[in-house]
Amino acid sequence: MEVLWAPWRMEYILGPKPDECVFCIPNSPSEDKERLILKRGRTCFILMNRFPYNNGHLLVAPYRHVNCLTDLDAEEAHEVIDMVQLSVAVLLEAFSPQGVNAGLNLGEAAGAGIAAHMHFQIVPRWNGDASFMTVLSETRVVPEHLTTTYEKLLPMFRSKNVEGG
């Protein structure tokens, strides 16, 4: 039998679960590293998924607590797409994936894990990343620790403007 060690998961399993929405963040950037926030815009922000499907899995969410794309005003909608474009550009540069999934699930029935606060998911993909572990064991192997990925991506996001990357 093969054993997959993932000791960082114990923090989630045993740790307290947040009572508040994980996408409703404080105005101050003092918790950005702890919350894995990579970039703040005027109306939305980019953060890393704490429980990623793949290495470099990012999320883009508006600051405003809305559950549907149609609830965004024009400025929010424009900046959300700008942030998705920026996220894709940084992931392509940082990890050279062979593809990227970018999208959102609106509502629980559509697969939204946190349906009350809409968010885009940007997931870098490589040929063969859905290996036997995923198919047979329903297990994903993420090869890099979250803090390592955060430290790699943060300077890249800081050096780029939202419009045009």
C-alpha positions as CSV (number, residue, x, y, z in Angstrom):
1,M,0.0,0.0,0.0
2,E,1.2,3.5,-0.9
3,V,1.0,6.2,1.8
4,L,0.4,9.8,0.9
5,W,1.6,12.2,3.6
6,A,-0.1,15.6,3.8
7,P,0.5,16.8,7.4
8,W,-0.6,20.4,6.6
9,R,-4.2,19.0,6.1
10,M,-4.4,18.3,9.9
11,E,-4.5,22.1,10.5
12,Y,-7.8,22.2,8.5
13,I,-9.2,19.0,9.9
14,L,-8.7,19.9,13.6
15,G,-8.7,23.6,13.4
16,P,-11.6,26.0,13.9
17,K,-13.8,26.7,10.9
18,P,-14.5,30.3,10.1
19,D,-18.0,31.6,11.0
20,E,-17.7,34.5,8.5
21,C,-17.5,34.4,4.7
22,V,-13.9,33.7,3.7
23,F,-14.4,36.2,0.8
24,C,-15.5,39.1,3.1
25,I,-12.0,40.4,4.0
26,P,-10.9,43.3,6.2
27,N,-10.2,46.7,4.6
28,S,-6.6,46.6,6.0
29,P,-4.0,44.5,4.2
30,S,-2.5,43.4,7.6
31,E,-3.9,39.9,7.2
32,D,-3.2,39.5,3.5
33,K,-0.3,37.0,3.9
34,E,-2.3,34.9,6.4
35,R,-5.4,35.0,4.0
36,L,-3.2,34.3,1.0
37,I,-4.3,37.6,-0.7
38,L,-2.0,38.3,-3.7
39,K,-3.6,41.5,-5.1
40,R,-6.2,44.1,-4.1
41,G,-8.0,46.2,-6.6
42,R,-10.6,48.9,-6.3
43,T,-13.6,46.5,-6.3
44,C,-12.1,43.0,-6.1
45,F,-9.1,41.0,-5.1
46,I,-7.1,37.9,-6.0
47,L,-6.2,35.2,-3.5
48,M,-4.9,31.6,-3.4
49,N,-7.3,28.7,-2.8
50,R,-6.3,27.3,0.6
51,F,-7.5,23.9,-0.6
52,P,-6.4,23.9,-4.2
53,Y,-7.3,21.5,-7.0
54,N,-3.8,22.1,-8.5
55,N,-0.7,24.0,-7.6
56,G,-1.3,27.8,-8.2
57,H,-5.2,27.6,-7.9
58,L,-6.3,31.2,-7.6
59,L,-9.6,32.9,-6.8
60,V,-10.9,36.3,-7.9
61,A,-13.8,37.8,-5.8
62,P,-15.5,41.1,-5.5
63,Y,-15.2,42.8,-2.1
64,R,-19.0,43.2,-2.1
65,H,-20.9,40.1,-0.8
66,V,-22.9,39.2,-3.9
67,N,-24.0,35.8,-5.0
68,C,-24.4,36.3,-8.8
69,L,-22.5,37.8,-11.7
70,T,-25.6,39.9,-12.5
71,D,-25.4,41.6,-9.2
72,L,-22.0,43.3,-10.1
73,D,-22.1,46.9,-11.2
74,A,-20.2,47.8,-14.4
75,E,-17.0,48.8,-12.6
76,E,-16.9,45.6,-10.5
77,A,-17.6,43.4,-13.6
78,H,-14.9,45.0,-15.6
79,E,-12.3,44.7,-12.8
80,V,-13.2,41.1,-12.0
81,I,-12.4,40.2,-15.6
82,D,-9.2,42.3,-15.6
83,M,-8.1,40.4,-12.4
84,V,-8.9,37.0,-14.1
85,Q,-6.8,38.0,-17.1
86,L,-4.0,39.1,-14.8
87,S,-4.2,35.8,-12.8
88,V,-4.0,33.8,-16.1
89,A,-1.0,35.9,-17.2
90,V,0.9,35.4,-13.9
91,L,0.2,31.7,-13.8
92,L,1.4,31.2,-17.4
93,E,4.6,33.0,-16.5
94,A,5.2,31.4,-13.1
95,F,4.3,27.8,-13.8
96,S,4.2,27.3,-17.7
97,P,1.0,25.2,-17.5
98,Q,-0.2,23.6,-20.7
99,G,-3.7,24.9,-20.0
100,V,-5.8,26.9,-17.6
101,N,-9.4,26.5,-16.4
102,A,-11.0,29.8,-15.6
103,G,-14.6,30.1,-14.6
104,L,-17.3,30.4,-11.9
105,N,-20.1,28.3,-10.5
106,L,-23.2,30.3,-9.6
107,G,-25.3,28.6,-7.0
108,E,-24.9,25.4,-5.0
109,A,-26.6,23.3,-7.8
110,A,-23.8,24.5,-10.2
111,G,-21.1,23.3,-7.8
112,A,-20.3,26.5,-6.0
113,G,-18.6,25.6,-2.7
114,I,-19.3,29.0,-1.3
115,A,-22.5,30.0,-3.2
116,A,-23.2,33.2,-1.1
117,H,-20.2,35.1,-2.4
118,M,-19.5,34.7,-6.1
119,H,-15.9,34.1,-7.1
120,F,-13.9,33.0,-10.2
121,Q,-11.6,30.0,-10.0
122,I,-8.4,30.0,-12.1
123,V,-6.7,26.6,-12.1
124,P,-3.4,25.9,-14.0
125,R,-3.5,22.5,-15.8
126,W,-0.8,20.2,-17.1
127,N,-1.2,17.2,-19.4
128,G,-1.6,14.2,-17.1
129,D,-2.4,16.2,-13.9
130,A,-5.5,14.1,-13.4
131,S,-3.3,11.1,-12.7
132,F,-4.2,7.7,-11.2
133,M,-4.4,9.3,-7.8
134,T,-7.3,11.4,-8.8
135,V,-9.0,8.7,-10.9
136,L,-8.6,5.8,-8.5
137,S,-8.3,7.4,-5.1
138,E,-10.1,10.7,-5.5
139,T,-6.9,12.3,-4.2
140,R,-5.0,15.3,-5.6
141,V,-1.3,15.7,-5.2
142,V,-0.3,19.4,-4.9
143,P,3.5,19.4,-5.3
144,E,4.3,22.7,-3.7
145,H,3.4,24.1,-0.2
146,L,1.0,27.0,-0.2
147,T,3.4,29.4,1.5
148,T,6.1,28.6,-1.1
149,T,3.6,29.3,-4.0
150,Y,2.5,32.5,-2.3
151,E,6.0,33.8,-1.9
152,K,6.7,33.0,-5.6
153,L,3.5,34.7,-6.9
154,L,3.3,37.7,-4.7
155,P,6.2,39.7,-6.3
156,M,4.8,38.9,-9.7
157,F,1.4,40.3,-8.8
158,R,2.9,43.4,-7.2
159,S,4.9,44.1,-10.4
160,K,1.9,44.1,-12.7
161,N,-0.9,46.5,-13.2
162,V,-4.4,45.2,-13.4
163,E,-5.3,46.7,-16.9
164,G,-3.3,44.8,-19.5
165,G,-1.2,42.8,-16.9
